[in-house]
Amino acid sequence: MSRLNISFDWIDGSQIQGAELAETLASLEVRIDGKVVTRVLDARAKTVRNRIFAPIYPLAEWLAVNWWFLNHELENPAKENTPAFRRRHALGANLEGYAYPNLAVMPSGRQTRLVWQPSESQWGYVEFLSQGEAWLDTSEFQQACKDVIEGTIFRLLSRDVEKTLLQQEWEAIQAADKDESQFCETVAGLGLDPYALDSQLEKWIIQLANRFDHSVLPEAIAAVDPDAVEEGMLSIERAFDWAKTSGSPLNNIDHLRTSTDFAPPPHSPHPWEVGYQLARRVREALNLDGTPLPSLPALADALGESQESLENTTRPMDFPGASLVDGLTTRNPDAAPTFAFRSLRQENRNFHLCRALGDFLKRSSPSTLITRARSANQQFNRAFAAEFLAPSTSLRTGVSGSVIDEDEVGELAVEYGVSSWVIAHQVTNHKIARVWQ
């Protein structure tokens, strides 16, 4: 796992207006795994250096004001490129006119993804040169942020600067008890400000904790439409109820789970790597080797289930207000696994069934959601499904060379019964070949 180091030294800022800015002027360096995120080309000095000179206050205030978002608002395709989402997650957005690196923070549960890109500052004569991506333990990321926030507050207090927005925000966050923290996490997951909700929506959100399993709620709020929260959550709830009472149970899958230990290692690597590993173990348990599973009958035969059962299991239903939900897993009153899925093409239905299969085999939770958000669990189950349906070992011997074109990707997709997108990602992520475009 990557390591984050944020270091700063206070310097004289008496020439700057605004006490909170003047008293927190510093030289700042940010390193991730030894890579210098703050490496800049200074056009006026005609030098390249690893530190920038800027007040730390705007950085600390941004971390505090967006604390709940930075730790609990997951990425999804509907909002990751919106200006509001960028303001909450991109360091370089709206920071008092000072130059900060183009660094984005994306939480995904126990891990947090940091992405930084080269950029030119519109506020100064510096150009940020570094780029990269890293995954941190969320606890380490939080501690690094706390060090910046609390170090800045201590500096302000030592210089008799009080009652700033930073201090007020941080006091409110630190004073939150367990119930208030859970509420703020839920609201921020929806992309809403926990401290600026209307009373009706506030009351409704409080009820959610009692209506959804604790493992389902974060995945659900990451996938519902922000403008149709209540409709989306109710449709997810109805889908769970339908699956529990009307879904076709898959008893052989339940037997596979109880007869083999598929628990991930205690210190798991990245979630997608856990998905790859589990898929290989399940294929081994089913004696599949590299055999393609290009159709529903082939998948049914491999799993020891009837084709009719899988057809019933994957028959489509609607998720109004939750357009990013593709399916779910749960258990019926007899404790047998049941599923529900969105209306999709057959190849996608097979893929999402395998995503649900990975969730069911790995997790102790009775219910899970299959969504298009980028949480750790969604990354896990997407990787599981890709490796289970299109195993990398088989693809490695099946490609024609180190570079393949779109036609070959399409042919492989037909052979393995998956989308071209799955094949392209498999050959790229496992460094099997480069897809020529």
Salt bridges, closest charged atoms under 4 A:
ASP9 OD2 - ARG51 NH2 3.50
GLU23 OE1 - ARG159 NE 2.87
GLU29 OE2 - ARG31 NE 2.72
GLU29 OE1 - ARG51 NH1 3.98
ASP42 OD2 - ARG49 NH1 2.56
GLU73 OE2 - LYS79 NZ 3.00
GLU73 OE2 - ARG88 NH2 2.74
GLU73 OE1 - HIS89 NE2 2.73
GLU75 OE1 - ARG113 NH2 2.86
GLU75 OE1 - ARG374 NH1 3.30
GLU133 OE2 - ARG113 NH1 2.93
GLU140 OE2 - ARG3 NE 2.93
GLU185 OE2 - HIS72 NE2 3.67
ASP213 OD1 - HIS214 ND1 3.81
GLU237 OE1 - ARG211 NH2 2.75
ASP254 OD1 - ARG331 NH2 3.40
ASP326 OD1 - ARG342 NE 3.67
ASP326 OD2 - HIS352 NE2 3.68
ASP326 OD1 - ARG372 NH2 3.01
GLU347 OE2 - ARG345 NH2 3.20
GLU387 OE2 - ARG280 NE 3.11
GLU387 OE1 - HIS430 NE2 3.38
